[in-house]
Amino acid sequence: MVLCGIVSFPELGKLDNGVQFFSFCVCTEKDLKKHFHRCTVWGKRSIPISEAIEEGDTVVVSGELQYRKIRTQEAYIVCDDVVWVG
């Protein structure tokens, strides 16, 4: 689990196959360095989570860190759970 702040405008969307997702960017800090992570919640959980949090909120994120390579190696978190802290 990671305590972090939401720094980008969260996006609720739907893929062509009908699968819903909620995507947002968070910022964490370690050793006085800021790290940014793209987070995605898939499926039915995406709707209630998207209604509960907004840009500027602090949340606890738990999930799986995955990597994908488009142009550069990019890490993102596939969220199992997102808890609003404040």
N, C-alpha and C positions, 0 to 999 in steps of 0.2 A: 504494500500500500504506500501511496505517495501523497503527501499533503501539497497542494499546489493552487495557484490562482489562475483563473480563466482569463486569457489575454486577447483572444480574438472573438469576433462575433460568431456565436454558435450557429450551426446550420443543420436544419432538419430536412432530410430529402428522401427520395425513393428511387431505387434503381429501375431500369426498364422491366425487370422481371418481378417487380412489386415489392422487393425487400426494402424495408425502411431502415434508415440509419440516422444517427445524430453525431455530428463531427464538430470538434472544437480544439483549440490549441491551449496548452497550459504552460506555465513557467515554474520551474523548480530552481532552488538555489543550493549549491554545494560548494563549500570552500570559497565563498564569496563570488562564485561564478554562476551566471544564470544559464539555464538549459531550457530549451523549448521543445515540446513534444506534441505531436498531432495525436489526438485521441478519437476513437470511433466506438460508438455503441450500436450494435446491430439488432435488428428484429423488434419485437413488441416492446422491449424495455426502452427503446429510443424515444418513444412519445412521452411517457411520464417524466423521464429525466430531462427532456428538452423543455418541458413546461415548468420544471422546478428550478433550473439554474439559468444564469445569464452572465454576460460579460462583466468581469470585475468580482464575481463571487469566488470564494475559496472553497475548494472541494477536496475530498479524499478519493483517489482513483486507484482501483485495483484491476489487474488484468494481465495480459500477456504482451511482452515487448516483442514486436516482430520487425523484420527488416525487409524493405523492398528496394529494388534498384530500377529507377527510371532513367535519369541522367546521372544521378549521384546516389550513393548509398544513403537511404533515409530510414530512420527508426520511427516507429509509431506504436501506440499502445492500443490493442484491442481490449476494450474495457469489459470486465465482468460485472463491475459495479461502480457507481459514482454516488458519493454521499455529499450532500450540501452541508457545509460547515458554517458559512456566513458570508 
